[in-house]
Amino acid sequence: MNIVLKKFGTILVSRPNGKEAYLAFQPLLNELKDDENIEIDFNDVVVLAPSWADEFITPLKEKYKERVILNKTDNISVKATLELLEEIQKKK
């Protein structure tokens, strides 16, 4: 399954918006096969705030673990957010 984040907008900010996006995506996740990976595509995302990502990406990683694949990106905002979330998760 490929999740194209730009479908939620190019500026992804705020915890409520991230949670809303995650909840809106639930019906598609319910159709996920047991051996299917989830690829997250950051193309055309201009800003990815840590709060939005924490509400959308963190629960995916908690539930589907190594099946969540974060596609490579050159976007500094996305990279910084993903690094911050990874650092926070290591401390928990």
C-alpha positions in Angstrom: 0.0 0.0 0.0 1.3 3.4 -0.9 0.3 6.4 1.1 0.8 9.7 -0.8 0.9 12.3 1.9 0.2 15.2 -0.5 -3.3 14.0 -0.8 -3.7 15.5 2.7 -2.1 18.7 1.6 1.4 20.1 1.0 1.7 21.8 4.4 1.0 19.2 7.0 0.8 20.8 10.4 -1.1 20.4 13.7 -1.9 17.5 15.9 -5.7 17.6 15.1 -5.1 17.6 11.4 -2.7 14.6 11.6 -5.1 12.7 13.8 -8.0 13.5 11.4 -5.9 12.3 8.4 -5.0 9.0 10.3 -8.6 8.4 11.2 -9.7 9.1 7.6 -7.2 6.5 6.3 -8.4 3.7 8.6 -10.9 2.1 6.2 -8.0 1.6 3.7 -5.7 0.2 6.4 -8.4 -2.3 7.3 -8.0 -3.8 3.8 -4.3 -4.2 4.2 -3.1 -7.8 3.6 -1.0 -9.5 6.3 2.1 -9.5 4.2 1.6 -6.1 2.6 4.0 -3.2 3.4 2.9 0.4 3.9 5.1 2.9 1.9 4.8 6.6 2.8 5.5 8.9 0.0 6.6 12.4 0.9 6.8 13.8 -2.7 5.4 17.4 -3.0 5.1 17.8 0.7 6.5 21.3 1.5 6.2 21.2 5.3 5.8 18.2 7.6 5.4 19.3 11.3 6.4 16.9 14.1 2.9 17.2 15.6 1.2 16.1 12.4 3.7 13.3 11.8 3.4 12.1 15.4 -0.4 11.7 15.0 -0.2 10.0 11.6 3.2 8.2 11.2 3.8 7.2 14.9 0.6 5.1 15.2 1.3 3.4 11.9 4.8 2.4 13.0 3.5 1.3 16.4 0.9 -1.0 14.8 2.6 -2.2 11.7 6.3 -1.9 12.8 8.8 -2.8 10.2 6.1 -3.0 7.5 6.1 0.8 7.4 8.6 2.1 4.9 9.4 5.8 4.8 10.4 6.6 1.2 13.6 8.7 0.9 13.2 12.4 0.5 15.5 15.4 0.1 13.0 17.7 1.9 14.7 19.2 4.9 11.5 19.7 6.8 10.5 16.0 6.4 14.0 14.8 7.3 14.2 16.9 10.4 10.7 15.8 11.5 11.5 12.1 11.0 14.8 12.4 12.8 13.1 14.2 15.7 10.4 11.5 16.0 13.0 8.7 15.8 14.9 10.4 18.7 11.8 10.7 20.8 10.8 7.1 20.2 14.2 5.9 21.3 13.8 7.7 24.6 10.4 6.1 25.4 
